[in-house]
Amino acid sequence: MCGRFILLTDLAALAEAFDVEEIATEYRPAADICPTQQVAAIVLTNKKKLVTLRWGLIPAWADDPSLGSRMFNARAETLAEKPSFKEAFQRRRCLIPADGFYEWQKAGNRKRPLLYSLTSGRPFGMAGLYETWVSPARERIHSCTIITTDANDLIRPVHDRMPVIVPKESEAAWLDPRSVRPAELAPLLKPYPAREMAVREVDANMLPRADG
């Protein structure tokens, strides 16, 4: 599961880290990003763009956009089968940049927030899918979901799922639907190496809505 994450890297550094060619977002750094909020995302159209998407995927066929509030994660194991994700997996893959993501560990009568990040300290791209939903009034909502997989050894004591983190060398393949078939992406949909990740407890007051 990935239900909260952090992105404090500034816009210029983010664009450089992901080789972005065009910035089309008013992204602002945030320490506590939750589903239904607007998030920065990287997509590939005719060029690599940094855009804004609403977190919680609304399938194009949905009657009600509220469906998106429940679809902020997609399981890697069923992407090619689920009607909500199948077409997006084939044609509309994205990266959701983050500096880290949160999980909550039970500690007596409370839950303490833990922040997982890369030992390198660099921002990373979580594998995502995106869609455009059009309302009867022709309003367009661009939305996304974050793909999850089995947890690695670092995260498993706290949670059995984690977001798919796309290695830097595989980002281009993940984004480009023209040169890579979905079946060839299966090796990317696996736990990120635990040895390349770090964890630390954070101040619970920084996360006023923390509920696990």
N, C-alpha and C positions, 0 to 999 in steps of 0.2 A: 504494500500500500504506500502511496505517496499522497498525503493530504495537506502538507504544509511545507514550504521551503523558503529559502532566503536568497536574495540577489542584491548585493550591495555594490558590485562592480559598476563603475560609471560607464556611461554610454560609449565614450570613445574607446575605452579599454575593452569593452565587450565586443565592439565591432572589430577591433584588431585581433582579439583572441579567436574569433570565429570567421575571420576573413570575409566580413560582410562588405558587399559592394554598394548597397543602398540602405539608408536608414529611413524607415517609414513608420516611426512610432514616437510617442512622447513618453516612453518608459521612464519611470523614476525608481531609484533604488528603494528596496523595502526589506525589512527584517522578518516579516511574517506574512507570507503570501498564501491565500486560502482559495479553495474552489469558489467559483462564480466571479472572482475578481479578474481584472484585465492583467494579462501577463505578456512579457516580451517573448517573441518566438522567432525562429529563423526558418524561412521557407526558401525554396528554389523555384522560381518561375523562369524568366529569361536571364535572371541573375540572382545571386544570393542576397536576400533581403531580411532586414530586421523589422518585424511588424508587431502589431498588438492583436492578441486573441483573447476571447473570454474562456477562462478555464472551466471546462465542463462541456463536453462535445454534444452538440445538437445535430442529430442526423438530418440530412436534407429532407427526408420523408416524414419527419416528426410533425404531428398536429399541434403540439404544444411545446414551446421552448423550455418550459420548466423541466422537461426530461433531462436537460443538460446538467442540472444540479446533482444528479445521481451518477453521471457518467464522466467523472473527473479522472478515473483510472480505467485502463483496459488491460486485461490479462494477456501476456505474450502468447500463451499456449492456445488461445482461441481467436486470435486476430483474423485469421484467414477464413473463419467459419461464421462468426457473429455478423448478422446483417447490419448492425450498427457501425461496425468497424471494417468490414471486408473491403469495400470499395476504397475507403480512405487509405487502408494499408497498401493497396495497389498503386494509388495515384497521388495521395496527399499526405506525405510524411513530413514531419518538422522536427526541430530541436527546440527544447525549452531550456534556456540557459539558467544555471543556478550556481550559487557558491556553496550550497549545502542543503540538506533536507532534515526534517525533524521526525523523531519518533519519541513516544513516551513510555518510560519504564516505571512499573509499579514499585513504590517504595513505602511500605506500610499503608497508611490511609491516603496517601497522595500519589501523584504521578509526576515524575521529574522529566523535563524535556531534555532530550539528547540531540545534539547536532552532528550529523555525519557529513564529512567533506573529503576532499582529496588531500593526501599528504603533501602534494606539490603546492597546494594553496590556490591553484588556478580554478577559474570557473569551468564548469563542465556542461555538456549538453545531454539532457534527458530525452530519450526517444519519445516522440509524440505523433499524433495524427491530427489533422484539422479538417474542418468542414465549413461550408457556408449555408446557413439556413435563411430562407426568404419567407417572410410573413405574408398573409393575404393582402396587407397594405404595402407590400413590396419593401418592407424594412429588411435590411440584411444584417445578420449576426454572424461574425466569424468566430468560431470556437475551436477548442482543442481538448485533447485528453493526453494524459501521461501513461505510458506503458509500464507495467510492472512485471517482475519475474521473481523467482525464488530468491530469498535472502542469502547473502554470503555469510561466512563464519563470523564476521564482526557484528552483523545486524541480527542474526538468527536468535540470539538469546532474548531479544526484545520484540522482534516481529518476524513473521515468516515470509514477508514480501518486501521488495525494494524496487525503486524505479530502475528501469534499464538505462544505464549510462553508456553513451556511445563513445568509444575511444576516438581520440583526435584523428587518427589515420583512417577511420571508417566513416567520418561525418559526411564526406562527399557522396559515398555510396548510399548512405541512408537517405539522403535528401533527394537524390536523382532518380525519378521513376522511369526515365527513358532508357537508362543503361543497365539498371539492375532489376531483376524480377524478385517479387516478394519471397519466393522459395529460397533464393540465395542469401537472404538476410537473416535466416534462422540462427547462424552462428553469433550474430550480434545480440540476440535476445536472451542473454544469459547474465548471471550475476557478475558484477564488476569485481575484480580481484580484491580480496579483503586486505592484502598487504599494501595496497596502494590507497587505502582509505584510513581516516582517523575519526575519532569520536570524542566529544567533550560535553559535559553538562553545561547548560546555559541558564541564565537567570529567568525563573518562571515569570517574573514581573514584566519581562520583555514580550511575553506571549499572553496577553490578557484573556484570550479566548481558548487557551490550551485545554483540550478535553480528551486528547488521545484519539 
